[in-house]
Amino acid sequence: MDISKSSPHVKLAMSTINAYVRERRTICVPDDTPAELLDRCAGAFICLKIDGHLRGCIGTIEPMHDCLAKEIIENSISAATKDPRFMPVDIREVALIECSVDVLSEPEMVNDLRDLDPARYGVIVECGSKRGLLLPDLEGVDTVEEQIGIARHKANIYEHESIKLYRFEVNRYH
Protein backbone atom coordinates (compact mmCIF):
# COMPACT_ATOMS: atom_id res chain seq x y z
CA MET A 1 0.00 0.00 0.00
CA ASP A 2 1.35 3.42 -0.97
CA ILE A 3 0.68 5.41 2.18
CA SER A 4 2.05 8.71 0.88
CA LYS A 5 -1.49 9.85 -0.03
CA SER A 6 -3.17 8.28 3.00
CA SER A 7 -4.72 10.06 5.95
CA PRO A 8 -2.59 10.57 9.08
CA HIS A 9 -4.73 7.84 10.72
CA VAL A 10 -3.73 5.25 8.13
CA LYS A 11 -0.09 6.41 8.03
CA LEU A 12 0.11 5.85 11.78
CA ALA A 13 -1.58 2.44 11.52
CA MET A 14 0.73 1.25 8.75
CA SER A 15 3.87 2.58 10.48
CA THR A 16 2.78 0.69 13.58
CA ILE A 17 2.13 -2.55 11.68
CA ASN A 18 5.41 -2.27 9.79
CA ALA A 19 7.47 -1.78 12.99
CA TYR A 20 5.65 -4.48 14.90
CA VAL A 21 5.69 -7.17 12.21
CA ARG A 22 9.29 -6.50 11.18
CA GLU A 23 10.86 -5.81 14.60
CA ARG A 24 8.25 -6.79 17.23
CA ARG A 25 8.48 -3.18 18.36
CA THR A 26 5.57 -1.02 19.49
CA ILE A 27 6.15 2.51 18.27
CA CYS A 28 5.67 5.59 20.42
CA VAL A 29 3.35 8.33 19.27
CA PRO A 30 5.47 10.18 16.66
CA ASP A 31 6.44 13.80 17.35
CA ASP A 32 4.81 14.94 14.09
CA THR A 33 1.39 13.43 14.94
CA PRO A 34 -1.41 15.88 14.04
CA ALA A 35 -3.39 17.46 16.87
CA GLU A 36 -6.59 15.71 15.69
CA LEU A 37 -5.03 12.40 16.80
CA LEU A 38 -3.67 13.76 20.07
CA ASP A 39 -6.57 15.89 21.31
CA ARG A 40 -9.36 13.37 20.82
CA CYS A 41 -10.31 10.11 22.52
CA ALA A 42 -12.53 7.69 20.62
CA GLY A 43 -13.00 4.05 19.85
CA ALA A 44 -11.39 2.99 16.59
CA PHE A 45 -11.35 -0.06 14.34
CA ILE A 46 -8.44 -0.98 12.10
CA CYS A 47 -9.41 -3.09 9.06
CA LEU A 48 -6.78 -4.77 6.94
CA LYS A 49 -7.37 -6.22 3.49
CA ILE A 50 -5.19 -7.90 0.90
CA ASP A 51 -6.50 -8.00 -2.67
CA GLY A 52 -9.91 -6.90 -1.39
CA HIS A 53 -10.17 -9.78 1.11
CA LEU A 54 -10.36 -9.18 4.84
CA ARG A 55 -7.04 -9.93 6.58
CA GLY A 56 -7.78 -8.59 10.04
CA CYS A 57 -10.14 -6.20 11.78
CA ILE A 58 -10.04 -5.33 15.45
CA GLY A 59 -10.97 -2.26 17.41
CA THR A 60 -12.51 -0.72 20.47
CA ILE A 61 -16.05 0.52 20.98
CA GLU A 62 -15.04 3.03 23.64
CA PRO A 63 -11.61 4.61 23.98
CA MET A 64 -9.13 2.64 26.08
CA HIS A 65 -6.27 5.16 25.82
CA ASP A 66 -5.80 8.86 26.48
CA CYS A 67 -5.65 9.83 22.81
CA LEU A 68 -6.76 8.54 19.43
CA ALA A 69 -3.15 8.06 18.29
CA LYS A 70 -2.52 5.50 21.05
CA GLU A 71 -5.85 3.82 20.25
CA ILE A 72 -4.76 3.45 16.62
CA ILE A 73 -1.34 2.09 17.59
CA GLU A 74 -2.72 -0.60 19.92
CA ASN A 75 -5.58 -1.61 17.62
CA SER A 76 -3.27 -1.79 14.58
CA ILE A 77 -1.08 -4.32 16.33
CA SER A 78 -4.16 -6.31 17.35
CA ALA A 79 -5.65 -6.25 13.84
CA ALA A 80 -2.36 -7.52 12.39
CA THR A 81 -1.58 -10.14 15.02
CA LYS A 82 -4.55 -11.03 17.23
CA ASP A 83 -7.64 -11.38 15.04
CA PRO A 84 -8.63 -14.98 15.87
CA ARG A 85 -9.93 -15.54 12.34
CA PHE A 86 -6.47 -15.19 10.80
CA MET A 87 -2.84 -16.08 11.30
CA PRO A 88 -0.69 -13.05 12.23
CA VAL A 89 0.41 -10.87 9.31
CA ASP A 90 3.89 -11.80 8.17
CA ILE A 91 6.65 -9.65 6.71
CA ARG A 92 5.83 -10.61 3.10
CA GLU A 93 2.26 -9.35 3.51
CA VAL A 94 2.97 -5.91 4.95
CA ALA A 95 3.49 -4.26 1.55
CA LEU A 96 0.23 -5.78 0.26
CA ILE A 97 -2.02 -4.52 3.06
CA GLU A 98 -4.77 -2.03 2.35
CA CYS A 99 -5.72 -0.35 5.61
CA SER A 100 -8.70 1.66 6.76
CA VAL A 101 -9.28 3.29 10.13
CA ASP A 102 -12.82 3.81 11.40
CA VAL A 103 -13.17 6.33 14.23
CA LEU A 104 -16.42 5.74 16.08
CA SER A 105 -18.87 8.29 17.40
CA GLU A 106 -20.31 7.70 20.86
CA PRO A 107 -22.95 4.94 20.67
CA GLU A 108 -26.58 5.91 21.19
CA MET A 109 -29.39 3.59 22.23
CA VAL A 110 -31.96 2.68 19.57
CA ASN A 111 -35.54 1.66 20.37
CA ASP A 112 -36.88 1.38 16.83
CA LEU A 113 -35.31 -0.52 13.91
CA ARG A 114 -36.36 2.34 11.62
CA ASP A 115 -33.65 4.40 13.30
CA LEU A 116 -31.00 2.09 11.84
CA ASP A 117 -29.47 2.20 8.37
CA PRO A 118 -26.60 -0.21 7.61
CA ALA A 119 -25.13 2.21 5.07
CA ARG A 120 -24.92 5.05 7.61
CA TYR A 121 -24.82 3.49 11.08
CA GLY A 122 -22.87 0.71 12.68
CA VAL A 123 -24.74 -1.40 15.20
CA ILE A 124 -23.96 -2.80 18.63
CA VAL A 125 -26.09 -5.59 20.06
CA GLU A 126 -25.94 -6.31 23.76
CA CYS A 127 -27.34 -9.12 25.90
CA GLY A 128 -26.01 -9.12 29.46
CA SER A 129 -22.23 -9.13 29.22
CA LYS A 130 -22.20 -10.20 25.55
CA ARG A 131 -21.71 -7.49 22.92
CA GLY A 132 -21.32 -7.66 19.19
CA LEU A 133 -20.51 -4.85 16.79
CA LEU A 134 -20.76 -4.46 13.05
CA LEU A 135 -19.33 -1.44 11.25
CA PRO A 136 -21.50 0.48 8.77
CA ASP A 137 -21.31 0.50 5.00
CA LEU A 138 -19.97 -3.03 4.54
CA GLU A 139 -20.21 -4.77 1.19
CA GLY A 140 -22.93 -7.44 1.22
CA VAL A 141 -24.73 -6.07 4.29
CA ASP A 142 -27.78 -4.36 2.84
CA THR A 143 -30.52 -4.64 5.47
CA VAL A 144 -30.90 -3.84 9.15
CA GLU A 145 -31.87 -7.46 9.78
CA GLU A 146 -28.63 -8.74 8.18
CA GLN A 147 -26.59 -6.25 10.17
CA ILE A 148 -28.20 -7.21 13.49
CA GLY A 149 -27.96 -10.92 12.66
CA ILE A 150 -24.22 -10.71 11.98
CA ALA A 151 -23.61 -8.68 15.14
CA ARG A 152 -25.64 -11.23 17.17
CA HIS A 153 -23.60 -14.07 15.67
CA LYS A 154 -20.31 -12.36 16.52
CA ALA A 155 -21.43 -12.03 20.16
CA ASN A 156 -22.95 -15.53 20.41
CA ILE A 157 -26.36 -14.03 21.13
CA TYR A 158 -29.14 -16.36 20.05
CA GLU A 159 -32.21 -15.24 18.10
CA HIS A 160 -34.55 -15.88 21.06
CA GLU A 161 -32.49 -13.72 23.44
CA SER A 162 -33.61 -10.13 23.90
CA ILE A 163 -31.07 -7.45 23.06
CA LYS A 164 -30.35 -3.81 23.56
CA LEU A 165 -29.44 -2.01 20.34
CA TYR A 166 -27.07 0.91 19.87
CA ARG A 167 -26.03 2.76 16.76
CA PHE A 168 -22.96 4.80 15.95
CA GLU A 169 -21.44 6.60 13.00
CA VAL A 170 -17.86 6.42 11.82
CA ASN A 171 -15.37 8.58 10.06
CA ARG A 172 -13.59 6.15 7.76
CA TYR A 173 -10.04 6.99 6.73
CA HIS A 174 -8.06 5.39 3.88
C-alpha positions as CSV (number, residue, x, y, z in Angstrom):
1,M,0.0,0.0,0.0
2,D,1.4,3.4,-1.0
3,I,0.7,5.4,2.2
4,S,2.0,8.7,0.9
5,K,-1.5,9.9,0.0
6,S,-3.2,8.3,3.0
7,S,-4.7,10.1,6.0
8,P,-2.6,10.6,9.1
9,H,-4.7,7.8,10.7
10,V,-3.7,5.2,8.1
11,K,-0.1,6.4,8.0
12,L,0.1,5.9,11.8
13,A,-1.6,2.4,11.5
14,M,0.7,1.3,8.8
15,S,3.9,2.6,10.5
16,T,2.8,0.7,13.6
17,I,2.1,-2.5,11.7
18,N,5.4,-2.3,9.8
19,A,7.5,-1.8,13.0
20,Y,5.6,-4.5,14.9
21,V,5.7,-7.2,12.2
22,R,9.3,-6.5,11.2
23,E,10.9,-5.8,14.6
24,R,8.3,-6.8,17.2
25,R,8.5,-3.2,18.4
26,T,5.6,-1.0,19.5
27,I,6.2,2.5,18.3
28,C,5.7,5.6,20.4
29,V,3.3,8.3,19.3
30,P,5.5,10.2,16.7
31,D,6.4,13.8,17.3
32,D,4.8,14.9,14.1
33,T,1.4,13.4,14.9
34,P,-1.4,15.9,14.0
35,A,-3.4,17.5,16.9
36,E,-6.6,15.7,15.7
37,L,-5.0,12.4,16.8
38,L,-3.7,13.8,20.1
39,D,-6.6,15.9,21.3
40,R,-9.4,13.4,20.8
41,C,-10.3,10.1,22.5
42,A,-12.5,7.7,20.6
43,G,-13.0,4.0,19.8
44,A,-11.4,3.0,16.6
45,F,-11.3,-0.1,14.3
46,I,-8.4,-1.0,12.1
47,C,-9.4,-3.1,9.1
48,L,-6.8,-4.8,6.9
49,K,-7.4,-6.2,3.5
50,I,-5.2,-7.9,0.9
51,D,-6.5,-8.0,-2.7
52,G,-9.9,-6.9,-1.4
53,H,-10.2,-9.8,1.1
54,L,-10.4,-9.2,4.8
55,R,-7.0,-9.9,6.6
56,G,-7.8,-8.6,10.0
57,C,-10.1,-6.2,11.8
58,I,-10.0,-5.3,15.5
59,G,-11.0,-2.3,17.4
60,T,-12.5,-0.7,20.5
61,I,-16.1,0.5,21.0
62,E,-15.0,3.0,23.6
63,P,-11.6,4.6,24.0
64,M,-9.1,2.6,26.1
65,H,-6.3,5.2,25.8
66,D,-5.8,8.9,26.5
67,C,-5.7,9.8,22.8
68,L,-6.8,8.5,19.4
69,A,-3.2,8.1,18.3
70,K,-2.5,5.5,21.0
71,E,-5.8,3.8,20.2
72,I,-4.8,3.4,16.6
73,I,-1.3,2.1,17.6
74,E,-2.7,-0.6,19.9
75,N,-5.6,-1.6,17.6
76,S,-3.3,-1.8,14.6
77,I,-1.1,-4.3,16.3
78,S,-4.2,-6.3,17.4
79,A,-5.6,-6.3,13.8
80,A,-2.4,-7.5,12.4
81,T,-1.6,-10.1,15.0
82,K,-4.5,-11.0,17.2
83,D,-7.6,-11.4,15.0
84,P,-8.6,-15.0,15.9
85,R,-9.9,-15.5,12.3
86,F,-6.5,-15.2,10.8
87,M,-2.8,-16.1,11.3
88,P,-0.7,-13.0,12.2
89,V,0.4,-10.9,9.3
90,D,3.9,-11.8,8.2
91,I,6.7,-9.6,6.7
92,R,5.8,-10.6,3.1
93,E,2.3,-9.4,3.5
94,V,3.0,-5.9,4.9
95,A,3.5,-4.3,1.6
96,L,0.2,-5.8,0.3
97,I,-2.0,-4.5,3.1
98,E,-4.8,-2.0,2.4
99,C,-5.7,-0.4,5.6
100,S,-8.7,1.7,6.8
101,V,-9.3,3.3,10.1
102,D,-12.8,3.8,11.4
103,V,-13.2,6.3,14.2
104,L,-16.4,5.7,16.1
105,S,-18.9,8.3,17.4
106,E,-20.3,7.7,20.9
107,P,-22.9,4.9,20.7
108,E,-26.6,5.9,21.2
109,M,-29.4,3.6,22.2
110,V,-32.0,2.7,19.6
111,N,-35.5,1.7,20.4
112,D,-36.9,1.4,16.8
113,L,-35.3,-0.5,13.9
114,R,-36.4,2.3,11.6
115,D,-33.6,4.4,13.3
116,L,-31.0,2.1,11.8
117,D,-29.5,2.2,8.4
118,P,-26.6,-0.2,7.6
119,A,-25.1,2.2,5.1
120,R,-24.9,5.0,7.6
121,Y,-24.8,3.5,11.1
122,G,-22.9,0.7,12.7
123,V,-24.7,-1.4,15.2
124,I,-24.0,-2.8,18.6
125,V,-26.1,-5.6,20.1
126,E,-25.9,-6.3,23.8
127,C,-27.3,-9.1,25.9
128,G,-26.0,-9.1,29.5
129,S,-22.2,-9.1,29.2
130,K,-22.2,-10.2,25.5
131,R,-21.7,-7.5,22.9
132,G,-21.3,-7.7,19.2
133,L,-20.5,-4.8,16.8
134,L,-20.8,-4.5,13.0
135,L,-19.3,-1.4,11.3
136,P,-21.5,0.5,8.8
137,D,-21.3,0.5,5.0
138,L,-20.0,-3.0,4.5
139,E,-20.2,-4.8,1.2
140,G,-22.9,-7.4,1.2
141,V,-24.7,-6.1,4.3
142,D,-27.8,-4.4,2.8
143,T,-30.5,-4.6,5.5
144,V,-30.9,-3.8,9.2
145,E,-31.9,-7.5,9.8
146,E,-28.6,-8.7,8.2
147,Q,-26.6,-6.2,10.2
148,I,-28.2,-7.2,13.5
149,G,-28.0,-10.9,12.7
150,I,-24.2,-10.7,12.0
151,A,-23.6,-8.7,15.1
152,R,-25.6,-11.2,17.2
153,H,-23.6,-14.1,15.7
154,K,-20.3,-12.4,16.5
155,A,-21.4,-12.0,20.2
156,N,-22.9,-15.5,20.4
157,I,-26.4,-14.0,21.1
158,Y,-29.1,-16.4,20.1
159,E,-32.2,-15.2,18.1
160,H,-34.5,-15.9,21.1
161,E,-32.5,-13.7,23.4
162,S,-33.6,-10.1,23.9
163,I,-31.1,-7.5,23.1
164,K,-30.4,-3.8,23.6
165,L,-29.4,-2.0,20.3
166,Y,-27.1,0.9,19.9
167,R,-26.0,2.8,16.8
168,F,-23.0,4.8,15.9
169,E,-21.4,6.6,13.0
170,V,-17.9,6.4,11.8
171,N,-15.4,8.6,10.1
172,R,-13.6,6.1,7.8
173,Y,-10.0,7.0,6.7
174,H,-8.1,5.4,3.9
